[in-house]
C-alpha cells in the first residue's frame, strides 16, 4: 500500500512538471539576451607633433571604454582624419585589443603624411588636385598645426566582439588645438 502511494505521488509530480515546465519555458521566449552596450572612443591626446611644409607627424592616443560586465575584443579601430575641414586620409589600428569588463584601455597610433607623396594629390578635399595646389593647401594645414590652432575631426568606428556577438560602434571626435598658456 505504501508503495502504491509513492508511485501515485511520483506520477502526479511528473504530470505537474510536464505541465509547468513548458509554461515556464514559453514565458521565457519573450526574454532576450542583453545586447552589448556601446564601446566609447575618446581622443585622449594629440601630441609629438612634427610639422613642416612637407611633413606632418602626430601621435594620437585614444581611450576605449567598455561598460559591459564582460571582456570584449576590439578587432579593429578605423577613422578618417580631417584638419581644417580638409580630408587627409584614413587610419586604422588593425590589431586586436582586449578591453576589460567595465574598464578601459589606451591605444596609440602615429599619423604620418608627406606632402610630396601621392596621397596629398588624391585626398585633399576629397578631389583630385595637382601637386602644386595640394602643396599650398598642405602648407596651410601645417601652419595651423604649428600655431596650435588647427581644428581636427575624426570620424570612424570601433569593431568589437564578445563571446555572443560582433558589433561596430561609430564615433565622431572634434578636437581644437589650443596654444599653451591660453
NUZA-220381 format. One record per residue: x, y, z of N, C-alpha, C in turn; residue number from 1; residue in one letter. Coordinates in steps of 0.02 Angstrom, whole numbers, plus 32768, in hexadecimal, padded with zeros to 4 digits. Layout:
NUZA-220381
@nc1 X nc2 Y nc3 Z cac1 X cac2 Y cac3 Z cc1 X cc2 Y cc3 Z i NUM aa A
...
END
This chain:
NUZA-220381
@nc1 8029 nc2 7FC5 nc3 8000 cac1 8000 cac2 8000 cac3 8000 cc1 802C cc2 803F cc3 8000 i 1 aa X
@nc1 805E nc2 803F nc3 8028 cac1 808B cac2 8078 cac3 802C cc1 80AE cc2 8083 cc3 7FE8 i 2 aa X
@nc1 80BF nc2 804C nc3 7FC9 cac1 80DF cac2 804F cac3 7F88 cc1 80B1 cc2 806D cc3 7F53 i 3 aa X
@nc1 8072 nc2 805C nc3 7F56 cac1 8041 cac2 8074 cac3 7F26 cc1 8039 cc2 80C0 cc3 7F2E i 4 aa X
@nc1 8039 nc2 80DA nc3 7F6B cac1 8034 cac2 8122 cac3 7F76 cc1 8071 cc2 8146 cc3 7F5A i 5 aa X
@nc1 80AC nc2 812B nc3 7F64 cac1 80E9 cac2 8149 cac3 7F4A cc1 80E7 cc2 814E cc3 7EFE i 6 aa X
@nc1 80D1 nc2 8118 nc3 7EDE cac1 80CD cac2 8118 cac3 7E95 cc1 809A cc2 814B cc3 7E7D i 7 aa X
@nc1 8061 nc2 814E nc3 7E9E cac1 802D cac2 817F cac3 7E8C cc1 8047 cc2 81C7 cc3 7E96 i 8 aa X
@nc1 806A nc2 81D1 nc3 7ECE cac1 8086 cac2 8213 cac3 7EDC cc1 80BB cc2 8226 cc3 7EA7 i 9 aa X
@nc1 80E7 nc2 81F8 nc3 7E94 cac1 8119 cac2 8204 cac3 7E61 cc1 80F9 cc2 8214 cc3 7E1D i 10 aa X
@nc1 80C6 nc2 81EE nc3 7E0B cac1 80A4 cac2 81FA cac3 7DCC cc1 8082 cc2 823F cc3 7DCD i 11 aa X
@nc1 8065 nc2 8251 nc3 7E04 cac1 8045 cac2 8293 cac3 7E0B cc1 8078 cc2 82CB cc3 7E04 i 12 aa X
@nc1 80B1 nc2 82C2 nc3 7E25 cac1 80E5 cac2 82F6 cac3 7E20 cc1 8100 cc2 82FC cc3 7DD9 i 13 aa X
@nc1 810A nc2 82C4 nc3 7DB8 cac1 8121 cac2 82C5 cac3 7D73 cc1 80EF cc2 82E8 cc3 7D45 i 14 aa X
@nc1 80AF nc2 82DB nc3 7D51 cac1 807B cac2 82FB cac3 7D28 cc1 807C cc2 8347 cc3 7D33 i 15 aa X
@nc1 8084 nc2 835B nc3 7D72 cac1 8086 cac2 83A3 cac3 7D80 cc1 80C4 cc2 83C3 cc3 7D5F i 16 aa X
@nc1 80FD nc2 83A2 nc3 7D62 cac1 8139 cac2 83BB cac3 7D42 cc1 8131 cc2 83C0 cc3 7CF7 i 17 aa X
@nc1 810F nc2 838E nc3 7CDA cac1 8105 cac2 838F cac3 7C91 cc1 80D8 cc2 83C9 cc3 7C7D i 18 aa X
@nc1 80AD nc2 83E0 nc3 7CA9 cac1 8082 cac2 8418 cac3 7C9A cc1 80A6 cc2 845A cc3 7CA8 i 19 aa X
@nc1 80C9 nc2 8460 nc3 7CE0 cac1 80E6 cac2 84A0 cac3 7CF4 cc1 8127 cc2 84B1 cc3 7CCF i 20 aa X
@nc1 8151 nc2 8480 nc3 7CBF cac1 8190 cac2 848F cac3 7C9C cc1 8183 cc2 84AF cc3 7C58 i 21 aa X
@nc1 8159 nc2 8493 nc3 7C2C cac1 814D cac2 84B4 cac3 7BEC cc1 812F cc2 84FA cc3 7BF4 i 22 aa X
@nc1 8104 nc2 8504 nc3 7C27 cac1 80E8 cac2 8547 cac3 7C31 cc1 811F cc2 8578 cc3 7C46 i 23 aa X
@nc1 814B nc2 8562 nc3 7C71 cac1 8182 cac2 858D cac3 7C87 cc1 81B1 cc2 859E cc3 7C4C i 24 aa X
@nc1 81C0 nc2 856C nc3 7C25 cac1 81EB cac2 8578 cac3 7BEB cc1 81C9 cc2 85A4 cc3 7BB8 i 25 aa X
@nc1 8189 nc2 859B nc3 7BAF cac1 8163 cac2 85C5 cac3 7B80 cc1 8164 cc2 860D cc3 7B97 i 26 aa X
@nc1 8161 nc2 861A nc3 7BD7 cac1 8163 cac2 865E cac3 7BF1 cc1 81A7 cc2 867E cc3 7BE8 i 27 aa X
@nc1 81DB nc2 8655 nc3 7BDF cac1 821E cac2 8670 cac3 7BD7 cc1 822E cc2 8681 cc3 7B8E i 28 aa X
@nc1 8202 nc2 866E nc3 7B60 cac1 820F cac2 867D cac3 7B19 cc1 8216 cc2 86C7 cc3 7B0D i 29 aa X
@nc1 81F1 nc2 86EF nc3 7B31 cac1 81F3 cac2 8738 cac3 7B29 cc1 8233 cc2 8757 cc3 7B43 i 30 aa X
@nc1 8257 nc2 8733 nc3 7B6E cac1 8295 cac2 874E cac3 7B8A cc1 82CD cc2 8749 cc3 7B56 i 31 aa X
@nc1 82F2 nc2 877C nc3 7B4F cac1 8328 cac2 877E cac3 7B1E cc1 836A cc2 8789 cc3 7B44 i 32 aa X
@nc1 839E nc2 876A nc3 7B2A cac1 83DF cac2 8774 cac3 7B49 cc1 83F0 cc2 87BF cc3 7B44 i 33 aa X
@nc1 840D nc2 87D9 nc3 7B79 cac1 841D cac2 8820 cac3 7B7B cc1 8452 cc2 882F cc3 7B46 i 34 aa X
@nc1 8445 nc2 8863 nc3 7B1D cac1 8473 cac2 8876 cac3 7AE8 cc1 84B0 cc2 889A cc3 7B05 i 35 aa X
@nc1 84E6 nc2 8896 nc3 7ADF cac1 8524 cac2 88B7 cac3 7AF3 cc1 8519 cc2 8903 cc3 7AF6 i 36 aa X
@nc1 852B nc2 8920 nc3 7B2E cac1 8527 cac2 8969 cac3 7B35 cc1 855F cc2 8989 cc3 7B0B i 37 aa X
@nc1 8554 nc2 89C5 nc3 7AF1 cac1 8585 cac2 89E4 cac3 7AC4 cc1 85C9 cc2 89F1 cc3 7AE5 i 38 aa X
@nc1 85FC nc2 89E1 nc3 7ABF cac1 8641 cac2 89F0 cac3 7AD2 cc1 864C cc2 8A3A cc3 7ABE i 39 aa X
@nc1 866A nc2 8A61 nc3 7AEA cac1 8676 cac2 8AA7 cac3 7AD8 cc1 86C0 cc2 8AB2 cc3 7AC7 i 40 aa X
@nc1 86CA nc2 8ADF nc3 7A98 cac1 870D cac2 8AF0 cac3 7A81 cc1 8717 cc2 8B3B cc3 7A8A i 41 aa X
@nc1 874B nc2 8B4E nc3 7AAF cac1 875B cac2 8B95 cac3 7ABA cc1 87A4 cc2 8BA1 cc3 7AA8 i 42 aa X
@nc1 87B1 nc2 8BDD nc3 7A8E cac1 87F6 cac2 8BF1 cac3 7A81 cc1 8812 cc2 8C0D cc3 7AC2 i 43 aa X
@nc1 8844 nc2 8BEB nc3 7ADD cac1 8861 cac2 8C00 cac3 7B1D cc1 889A cc2 8C31 cc3 7B13 i 44 aa X
@nc1 88C0 nc2 8C28 nc3 7ADD cac1 88FA cac2 8C53 cac3 7AD3 cc1 890B cc2 8C56 cc3 7A89 i 45 aa X
@nc1 8922 nc2 8C90 nc3 7A74 cac1 893B cac2 8C9C cac3 7A31 cc1 897E cc2 8CBE cc3 7A3C i 46 aa X
@nc1 89B5 nc2 8C98 nc3 7A33 cac1 89F6 cac2 8CB4 cac3 7A48 cc1 8A2E cc2 8CA1 cc3 7A18 i 47 aa X
@nc1 8A6A nc2 8CB4 nc3 7A2D cac1 8AA7 cac2 8CA8 cac3 7A06 cc1 8A9E cc2 8CC0 cc3 79BF i 48 aa X
@nc1 8A84 nc2 8CFC nc3 79B8 cac1 8A76 cac2 8D16 cac3 7976 cc1 8AB6 cc2 8D2F cc3 7956 i 49 aa X
@nc1 8AC6 nc2 8D13 nc3 791D cac1 8AFD cac2 8D2B cac3 78F4 cc1 8ADB cc2 8D44 cc3 78B5 i 50 aa X
@nc1 8AE7 nc2 8D82 nc3 78A5 cac1 8AC7 cac2 8D9E cac3 7869 cc1 8AFA cc2 8DC8 cc3 7843 i 51 aa X
@nc1 8AF2 nc2 8DC6 nc3 7803 cac1 8B1B cac2 8DF1 cac3 77D7 cc1 8AF2 cc2 8DFB cc3 7798 i 52 aa X
@nc1 8B11 nc2 8E1A nc3 7767 cac1 8AED cac2 8E24 cac3 7728 cc1 8AE4 cc2 8DE1 cc3 7703 i 53 aa X
@nc1 8B09 nc2 8DAF nc3 7719 cac1 8B07 cac2 8D6F cac3 76F5 cc1 8AEE cc2 8D34 cc3 771E i 54 aa X
@nc1 8AF0 nc2 8D39 nc3 7761 cac1 8AE0 cac2 8CFF cac3 778B cc1 8AB3 cc2 8D13 cc3 77C5 i 55 aa X
@nc1 8A83 nc2 8CE6 nc3 77D5 cac1 8A5C cac2 8CEB cac3 7812 cc1 8A63 cc2 8CA7 cc3 7835 i 56 aa X
@nc1 8A76 nc2 8CA9 nc3 7875 cac1 8A7E cac2 8C6D cac3 789D cc1 8A5B cc2 8C78 cc3 78E0 i 57 aa X
@nc1 8A2B nc2 8C4F nc3 78F1 cac1 8A03 cac2 8C59 cac3 792D cc1 89F8 cc2 8C16 cc3 7950 i 58 aa X
@nc1 89FB nc2 8C16 nc3 7992 cac1 89E8 cac2 8BDB cac3 79BA cc1 89A1 cc2 8BE7 cc3 79D3 i 59 aa X
@nc1 8976 nc2 8BB8 nc3 79C6 cac1 8931 cac2 8BBB cac3 79DF cc1 8928 cc2 8B85 cc3 7A13 i 60 aa X
@nc1 890F nc2 8B98 nc3 7A4D cac1 8902 cac2 8B67 cac3 7A82 cc1 88B7 cc2 8B66 cc3 7A90 i 61 aa X
@nc1 8899 nc2 8B2C nc3 7A87 cac1 8852 cac2 8B23 cac3 7A92 cc1 8846 cc2 8AFD cc3 7AD3 i 62 aa X
@nc1 880E nc2 8B0B nc3 7AF4 cac1 87F8 cac2 8AE3 cac3 7B2D cc1 87B8 cc2 8ABF cc3 7B17 i 63 aa X
@nc1 87B9 nc2 8A7D nc3 7B1E cac1 8780 cac2 8A53 cac3 7B0D cc1 8761 cc2 8A3B cc3 7B4E i 64 aa X
@nc1 8720 nc2 8A48 nc3 7B58 cac1 86FF cac2 8A35 cac3 7B97 cc1 86CA cc2 8A00 cc3 7B89 i 65 aa X
@nc1 86CA nc2 89CE nc3 7BB4 cac1 869C cac2 8995 cac3 7BB0 cc1 866D cc2 8996 cc3 7BEC i 66 aa X
@nc1 862E nc2 89A9 nc3 7BE4 cac1 8600 cac2 89AA cac3 7C1C cc1 85E2 cc2 8966 cc3 7C2D i 67 aa X
@nc1 85F1 nc2 8933 nc3 7C04 cac1 85D3 cac2 88F1 cac3 7C0D cc1 85F4 cc2 88CB cc3 7C47 i 68 aa X
@nc1 85CE nc2 889D nc3 7C65 cac1 85EA cac2 8876 cac3 7C9D cc1 8614 cc2 883A cc3 7C86 i 69 aa X
@nc1 862A nc2 883B nc3 7C47 cac1 8652 cac2 8805 cac3 7C2C cc1 8688 cc2 8821 cc3 7BFD i 70 aa X
@nc1 86BC nc2 87FB nc3 7BF3 cac1 86F4 cac2 880D cac3 7BC8 cc1 86DC cc2 8812 cc3 7B7F i 71 aa X
@nc1 86F3 nc2 8845 nc3 7B5B cac1 86E6 cac2 884A cac3 7B13 cc1 8728 cc2 8852 cc3 7AEF i 72 aa X
@nc1 8729 nc2 883D nc3 7AB0 cac1 8765 cac2 8844 cac3 7A87 cc1 8756 cc2 8874 cc3 7A4E i 73 aa X
@nc1 877D nc2 88AA nc3 7A4B cac1 8778 cac2 88D7 cac3 7A12 cc1 87A4 cc2 88B9 cc3 79DC i 74 aa X
@nc1 8786 nc2 88A7 nc3 79A4 cac1 87AC cac2 8888 cac3 796E cc1 87CC cc2 88BC cc3 7940 i 75 aa X
@nc1 87AE nc2 88F8 nc3 793D cac1 87CA cac2 892D cac3 7915 cc1 87AC cc2 8970 cc3 7929 i 76 aa X
@nc1 87D5 nc2 89A4 nc3 7925 cac1 87C0 cac2 89E9 cac3 792F cc1 87D4 cc2 8A0D cc3 78F0 i 77 aa X
@nc1 87A5 nc2 8A2E nc3 78CF cac1 87B7 cac2 8A53 cac3 7892 cc1 8793 cc2 8A96 cc3 7891 i 78 aa X
@nc1 87B4 nc2 8AC8 nc3 7871 cac1 8798 cac2 8B0B cac3 786F cc1 87B6 cc2 8B32 cc3 7836 i 79 aa X
@nc1 8792 nc2 8B66 nc3 7823 cac1 87A8 cac2 8B96 cac3 77F0 cc1 87BD cc2 8BD6 cc3 7813 i 80 aa X
@nc1 87F6 nc2 8BF1 nc3 77FF cac1 8811 cac2 8C2D cac3 781D cc1 8804 cc2 8C69 cc3 77EF i 81 aa X
@nc1 87E9 nc2 8C9E nc3 780D cac1 87E1 cac2 8CDE cac3 77EA cc1 87FF cc2 8D14 cc3 7816 i 82 aa X
@nc1 8822 nc2 8D43 nc3 77F7 cac1 883E cac2 8D7C cac3 781B cc1 8827 cc2 8DBA cc3 77F5 i 83 aa X
@nc1 880B nc2 8DE9 nc3 781B cac1 87F1 cac2 8E26 cac3 77FD cc1 87C0 cc2 8E16 cc3 77C4 i 84 aa X
@nc1 8796 nc2 8DE3 nc3 77D1 cac1 8761 cac2 8DCC cac3 77A3 cc1 877C cc2 8DB0 cc3 7761 i 85 aa X
@nc1 87BB nc2 8D9D nc3 7761 cac1 87D9 cac2 8D7E cac3 7725 cc1 87EB cc2 8D36 cc3 7736 i 86 aa X
@nc1 87CD nc2 8D08 nc3 7711 cac1 87D9 cac2 8CC1 cac3 771D cc1 8820 cc2 8CAF cc3 7709 i 87 aa X
@nc1 8844 nc2 8C91 nc3 7738 cac1 888A cac2 8C80 cac3 772C cc1 8894 cc2 8C35 cc3 771F i 88 aa X
@nc1 886C nc2 8C0B nc3 773C cac1 8876 cac2 8BC4 cac3 7731 cc1 8854 cc2 8B9A cc3 7766 i 89 aa X
@nc1 885C nc2 8B59 nc3 775F cac1 883D cac2 8B29 cac3 778C cc1 8873 cc2 8B02 cc3 77B1 i 90 aa X
@nc1 8867 nc2 8AF6 nc3 77F1 cac1 8896 cac2 8AD0 cac3 781B cc1 8872 cc2 8A96 cc3 783B i 91 aa X
@nc1 8899 nc2 8A65 nc3 7852 cac1 887B cac2 8A2C cac3 7875 cc1 88AD cc2 8A0F cc3 78A7 i 92 aa X
@nc1 8891 nc2 89F2 nc3 78DB cac1 88B7 cac2 89C8 cac3 7909 cc1 889B cc2 8982 cc3 78FD i 93 aa X
@nc1 88BD nc2 895A nc3 78D3 cac1 88A1 cac2 891B cac3 78BF cc1 88AB cc2 88E1 cc3 78EF i 94 aa X
@nc1 88D4 nc2 88EA nc3 7922 cac1 88E1 cac2 88B2 cac3 7950 cc1 88AD cc2 88B0 cc3 7988 i 95 aa X
@nc1 88A3 nc2 8875 nc3 79A3 cac1 8871 cac2 886B cac3 79D7 cc1 8887 cc2 888C cc3 7A19 i 96 aa X
@nc1 8856 nc2 88AA nc3 7A3A cac1 8861 cac2 88C9 cac3 7A7B cc1 8829 cc2 88B0 cc3 7AA9 i 97 aa X
@nc1 883C nc2 8895 nc3 7AE2 cac1 880A cac2 887C cac3 7B12 cc1 87FA cc2 88B2 cc3 7B45 i 98 aa X
@nc1 87B8 nc2 88BE nc3 7B4E cac1 87A2 cac2 88F1 cac3 7B7D cc1 8781 cc2 88CD cc3 7BB8 i 99 aa X
@nc1 879B nc2 88D7 nc3 7BF5 cac1 8781 cac2 88B2 cac3 7C2F cc1 8738 cc2 88C6 cc3 7C3F i 100 aa X
@nc1 8716 nc2 889A nc3 7C64 cac1 86D1 cac2 88AA cac3 7C78 cc1 86CE cc2 88EB cc3 7C9E i 101 aa X
@nc1 86A1 nc2 8917 nc3 7C8A cac1 8697 cac2 8958 cac3 7CA9 cc1 86D9 cc2 897D cc3 7CB3 i 102 aa X
@nc1 8704 nc2 8977 nc3 7C80 cac1 8746 cac2 8996 cac3 7C84 cc1 8756 cc2 89BB cc3 7C44 i 103 aa X
@nc1 8795 nc2 89D1 nc3 7C40 cac1 87AB cac2 89F5 cac3 7C05 cc1 87F3 cc2 89E6 cc3 7BF5 i 104 aa X
@nc1 8806 nc2 89F3 nc3 7BB7 cac1 884B cac2 89EB cac3 7BA0 cc1 885D cc2 8A27 cc3 7B74 i 105 aa X
@nc1 889E nc2 8A32 nc3 7B6E cac1 88B6 cac2 8A66 cac3 7B41 cc1 88D4 cc2 8A45 cc3 7B03 i 106 aa X
@nc1 88CA nc2 8A66 nc3 7ACA cac1 88E5 cac2 8A4F cac3 7A8A cc1 8908 cc2 8A8A cc3 7A6A i 107 aa X
@nc1 8944 nc2 8A80 nc3 7A52 cac1 896C cac2 8AB6 cac3 7A33 cc1 8975 cc2 8AA7 cc3 79E9 i 108 aa X
@nc1 8970 nc2 8ADB nc3 79C0 cac1 897D cac2 8AD4 cac3 7978 cc1 89A2 cc2 8B13 cc3 7961 i 109 aa X
@nc1 89D9 nc2 8B09 nc3 793D cac1 89FF cac2 8B41 cac3 7922 cc1 89E6 cc2 8B4D cc3 78DB i 110 aa X
@nc1 89D8 nc2 8B8C nc3 78CD cac1 89BF cac2 8BA1 cac3 788C cc1 89F6 cc2 8BC7 cc3 7868 i 111 aa X
@nc1 8A06 nc2 8BB1 nc3 782B cac1 8A3B cac2 8BD0 cac3 7803 cc1 8A20 cc2 8BE1 cc3 77BF i 112 aa X
@nc1 8A2B nc2 8C1F nc3 77A9 cac1 8A17 cac2 8C33 cac3 7766 cc1 8A4E cc2 8C5D cc3 7747 i 113 aa X
@nc1 8A61 nc2 8C4C nc3 770B cac1 8A97 cac2 8C6E cac3 76E8 cc1 8A78 cc2 8C92 cc3 76AC i 114 aa X
@nc1 8A83 nc2 8CD3 nc3 76A7 cac1 8A65 cac2 8CFC cac3 7672 cc1 8A7E cc2 8CE8 cc3 762D i 115 aa X
@nc1 8AB8 nc2 8CC9 nc3 7629 cac1 8AD3 cac2 8CB6 cac3 75E7 cc1 8ABA cc2 8C73 cc3 75CF i 116 aa X
@nc1 8A92 nc2 8C52 nc3 75F8 cac1 8A79 cac2 8C10 cac3 75E4 cc1 8A36 cc2 8C16 cc3 75BF i 117 aa X
@nc1 8A24 nc2 8BE2 nc3 759C cac1 89E7 cac2 8BE0 cac3 7575 cc1 89A7 cc2 8BEC cc3 759C i 118 aa X
@nc1 89A1 nc2 8BD3 nc3 75DA cac1 8961 cac2 8BDC cac3 75FD cc1 894B cc2 8C24 cc3 7604 i 119 aa X
@nc1 897A nc2 8C54 nc3 760A cac1 8966 cac2 8C9A cac3 760F cc1 8943 cc2 8CAF cc3 75CF i 120 aa X
@nc1 895D nc2 8C98 nc3 7598 cac1 8940 cac2 8CA8 cac3 7557 cc1 88F8 cc2 8C8D cc3 7552 i 121 aa X
@nc1 88EB nc2 8C54 nc3 7570 cac1 88AA cac2 8C34 cac3 7567 cc1 8879 cc2 8C42 cc3 759F i 122 aa X
@nc1 8891 nc2 8C50 nc3 75DC cac1 8863 cac2 8C53 cac3 7615 cc1 884E cc2 8C98 cc3 762B i 123 aa X
@nc1 8875 nc2 8CCB nc3 761D cac1 8863 cac2 8D0D cac3 7636 cc1 8820 cc2 8D23 cc3 761B i 124 aa X
@nc1 87F3 nc2 8D32 nc3 7649 cac1 87B0 cac2 8D48 cac3 7635 cc1 8787 cc2 8D13 cc3 7613 i 125 aa X
@nc1 879F nc2 8CD5 nc3 7611 cac1 8779 cac2 8CA0 cac3 75F1 cc1 8777 cc2 8CA7 cc3 75A6 i 126 aa X
@nc1 87A1 nc2 8CD3 nc3 7589 cac1 87A1 cac2 8CDD cac3 7541 cc1 87E8 cc2 8CD6 cc3 7527 i 127 aa X
@nc1 87ED nc2 8CC7 nc3 74E7 cac1 882F cac2 8CC3 cac3 74C8 cc1 8846 cc2 8D09 cc3 74B8 i 128 aa X
@nc1 887E nc2 8D1D nc3 74D5 cac1 889C cac2 8D5E cac3 74C7 cc1 88E5 cc2 8D53 cc3 74B7 i 129 aa X
@nc1 8904 nc2 8D82 nc3 7496 cac1 894A cac2 8D77 cac3 7484 cc1 8976 cc2 8D80 cc3 74C2 i 130 aa X
@nc1 89B4 nc2 8D6A nc3 74BB cac1 89E2 cac2 8D6B cac3 74F5 cc1 89F1 cc2 8DB2 cc3 750C i 131 aa X
@nc1 89F4 nc2 8DE2 nc3 74DE cac1 8A03 cac2 8E26 cac3 74F3 cc1 89CB cc2 8E42 cc3 751F i 132 aa X
@nc1 898D nc2 8E38 nc3 7509 cac1 8953 cac2 8E4F cac3 7532 cc1 8951 cc2 8E28 cc3 7573 i 133 aa X
@nc1 895D nc2 8DE6 nc3 756F cac1 895E cac2 8DBD cac3 75AB cc1 8993 cc2 8DD4 cc3 75DC i 134 aa X
@nc1 89CD nc2 8DE7 nc3 75C2 cac1 8A03 cac2 8E00 cac3 75ED cc1 89EF cc2 8E3F cc3 7612 i 135 aa X
@nc1 89CB nc2 8E6C nc3 75F1 cac1 89B5 cac2 8EAA cac3 7612 cc1 8983 cc2 8E9B cc3 7649 i 136 aa X
@nc1 8954 nc2 8E6E nc3 763B cac1 8923 cac2 8E5B cac3 766E cc1 8946 cc2 8E3A cc3 76A8 i 137 aa X
@nc1 8974 nc2 8E0C nc3 7698 cac1 899A cac2 8DE9 cac3 76CB cc1 89C1 cc2 8E1A cc3 76F7 i 138 aa X
@nc1 89DE nc2 8E4C nc3 76D7 cac1 8A05 cac2 8E7F cac3 76FC cc1 89D8 cc2 8EA4 cc3 772D i 139 aa X
@nc1 899A nc2 8EB4 nc3 7719 cac1 896A cac2 8ED6 cac3 7745 cc1 8958 cc2 8EAB cc3 7781 i 140 aa X
@nc1 894E nc2 8E6B nc3 7774 cac1 893E cac2 8E3C cac3 77AA cc1 8979 cc2 8E37 cc3 77DA i 141 aa X
@nc1 89B4 nc2 8E30 nc3 77BF cac1 89F0 cac2 8E2A cac3 77E8 cc1 89F9 cc2 8E69 cc3 7813 i 142 aa X
@nc1 89EB nc2 8EA3 nc3 77F6 cac1 89F1 cac2 8EE2 cac3 781C cc1 89BF cc2 8EE4 cc3 7856 i 143 aa X
@nc1 8980 nc2 8ECF nc3 7849 cac1 894D cac2 8ECE cac3 787E cc1 8962 cc2 8E9F cc3 78B6 i 144 aa X
@nc1 897F nc2 8E66 nc3 78A4 cac1 8997 cac2 8E37 cac3 78D7 cc1 89D1 cc2 8E55 cc3 78FE i 145 aa X
@nc1 8A00 nc2 8E75 nc3 78DB cac1 8A3A cac2 8E93 cac3 78FA cc1 8A26 cc2 8ECB cc3 792A i 146 aa X
@nc1 89F3 nc2 8EF1 nc3 7919 cac1 89DB cac2 8F27 cac3 7944 cc1 89AB cc2 8F0D cc3 797A i 147 aa X
@nc1 89A0 nc2 8ECC nc3 797A cac1 8974 cac2 8EAA cac3 79AA cc1 892E cc2 8EC8 cc3 79AB i 148 aa X
@nc1 8912 nc2 8ED3 nc3 7970 cac1 88CE cac2 8EEC cac3 796B cc1 88A4 cc2 8EC1 cc3 793C i 149 aa X
@nc1 88C0 nc2 8E88 nc3 7927 cac1 889E cac2 8E5D cac3 78F6 cc1 8860 cc2 8E3C cc3 7914 i 150 aa X
@nc1 882D nc2 8E37 nc3 78EB cac1 87F0 cac2 8E13 cac3 78FD cc1 87F3 cc2 8DCE cc3 78DD i 151 aa X
@nc1 87F5 nc2 8D9A nc3 7907 cac1 87F9 cac2 8D55 cac3 78F0 cc1 87B3 cc2 8D35 cc3 78F4 i 152 aa X
@nc1 87A6 nc2 8D08 nc3 78C6 cac1 8767 cac2 8CE2 cac3 78C6 cc1 8778 cc2 8C9A cc3 78B6 i 153 aa X
@nc1 8760 nc2 8C6D nc3 78E0 cac1 876B cac2 8C25 cac3 78D6 cc1 8727 cc2 8C03 cc3 78D4 i 154 aa X
@nc1 871A nc2 8BDF nc3 789E cac1 86DB cac2 8BB9 cac3 7896 cc1 86EE cc2 8B71 cc3 788C i 155 aa X
@nc1 86D3 nc2 8B44 nc3 78B5 cac1 86E6 cac2 8AFE cac3 78AC cc1 86B9 cc2 8ACE cc3 78D0 i 156 aa X
@nc1 86D4 nc2 8A91 nc3 78DA cac1 86AE cac2 8A5D cac3 78FC cc1 86DE cc2 8A2D cc3 791F i 157 aa X
@nc1 86C6 nc2 8A12 nc3 7956 cac1 86EA cac2 89DD cac3 797A cc1 86C4 cc2 899C cc3 796D i 158 aa X
@nc1 86E7 nc2 896A nc3 7955 cac1 86C9 cac2 8928 cac3 7947 cc1 86DA cc2 88FB cc3 7982 i 159 aa X
@nc1 86A5 nc2 88E2 nc3 79A2 cac1 86AC cac2 88BF cac3 79E2 cc1 8687 cc2 887D cc3 79E0 i 160 aa X
@nc1 86A2 nc2 884D nc3 7A05 cac1 867E cac2 880D cac3 7A0C cc1 8684 cc2 87F3 cc3 7A53 i 161 aa X
@nc1 8650 nc2 87CF nc3 7A66 cac1 8650 cac2 87AD cac3 7AA7 cc1 8643 cc2 8763 cc3 7A98 i 162 aa X
@nc1 8638 nc2 873C nc3 7ACC cac1 8629 cac2 86F5 cac3 7AC3 cc1 85E7 cc2 86EB cc3 7A9E i 163 aa X
@nc1 85BA nc2 871D nc3 7AA2 cac1 8576 cac2 8715 cac3 7A87 cc1 856A cc2 8739 cc3 7A45 i 164 aa X
@nc1 858E nc2 8771 nc3 7A3A cac1 857D cac2 8799 cac3 79FF cc1 85B7 cc2 87C3 cc3 79E6 i 165 aa X
@nc1 85AE nc2 87DC nc3 79A8 cac1 85DD cac2 880A cac3 7989 cc1 85B6 cc2 8849 cc3 7979 i 166 aa X
@nc1 85D5 nc2 8884 nc3 7986 cac1 85B4 cac2 88C3 cac3 7979 cc1 85E7 cc2 88F7 cc3 7965 i 167 aa X
@nc1 85CE nc2 892C nc3 7946 cac1 85F9 cac2 8966 cac3 7939 cc1 85D8 cc2 89A2 cc3 795A i 168 aa X
@nc1 8602 nc2 89CD nc3 7977 cac1 85EA cac2 8A09 cac3 7999 cc1 860B cc2 8A46 cc3 7979 i 169 aa X
@nc1 85E3 nc2 8A6F nc3 7958 cac1 8600 cac2 8AAB cac3 7938 cc1 8613 cc2 8ADF cc3 796C i 170 aa X
@nc1 8642 nc2 8B0A nc3 7959 cac1 8655 cac2 8B42 cac3 7985 cc1 8666 cc2 8B7E cc3 795A i 171 aa X
@nc1 865F nc2 8BB8 nc3 7978 cac1 866F cac2 8BF7 cac3 7958 cc1 8691 cc2 8C23 cc3 798C i 172 aa X
@nc1 86CD nc2 8C3B nc3 797B cac1 86F3 cac2 8C63 cac3 79AB cc1 8708 cc2 8CA5 cc3 798A i 173 aa X
@nc1 86FA nc2 8CDB nc3 79AC cac1 8711 cac2 8D1D cac3 7997 cc1 8744 cc2 8D33 cc3 79CA i 174 aa X
@nc1 877E nc2 8D4A nc3 79B2 cac1 87B4 cac2 8D5E cac3 79DF cc1 87D2 cc2 8D9F cc3 79C6 i 175 aa X
@nc1 87D1 nc2 8DD2 nc3 79EE cac1 87ED cac2 8E13 cac3 79DD cc1 882D cc2 8E1C cc3 7A05 i 176 aa X
@nc1 8865 nc2 8E22 nc3 79E2 cac1 88A5 cac2 8E2F cac3 7A04 cc1 88A2 cc2 8E73 cc3 7A26 i 177 aa X
@nc1 88BC nc2 8E77 nc3 7A61 cac1 88BF cac2 8EB6 cac3 7A86 cc1 8908 cc2 8EC3 cc3 7A97 i 178 aa X
@nc1 8922 nc2 8EFC nc3 7A83 cac1 8969 cac2 8F0B cac3 7A93 cc1 8975 cc2 8F0B cc3 7ADE i 179 aa X
@nc1 89B1 nc2 8EF8 nc3 7AF4 cac1 89C1 cac2 8EF8 cac3 7B3C cc1 89B7 cc2 8F3E cc3 7B5A i 180 aa X
@nc1 89A1 nc2 8F3F nc3 7B98 cac1 8998 cac2 8F7E cac3 7BBC cc1 8958 cc2 8FA3 cc3 7BAC i 181 aa X
@nc1 8929 nc2 8F82 nc3 7B8A cac1 88EB cac2 8FA4 cac3 7B7A cc1 88B1 cc2 8F80 cc3 7B99 i 182 aa X
END
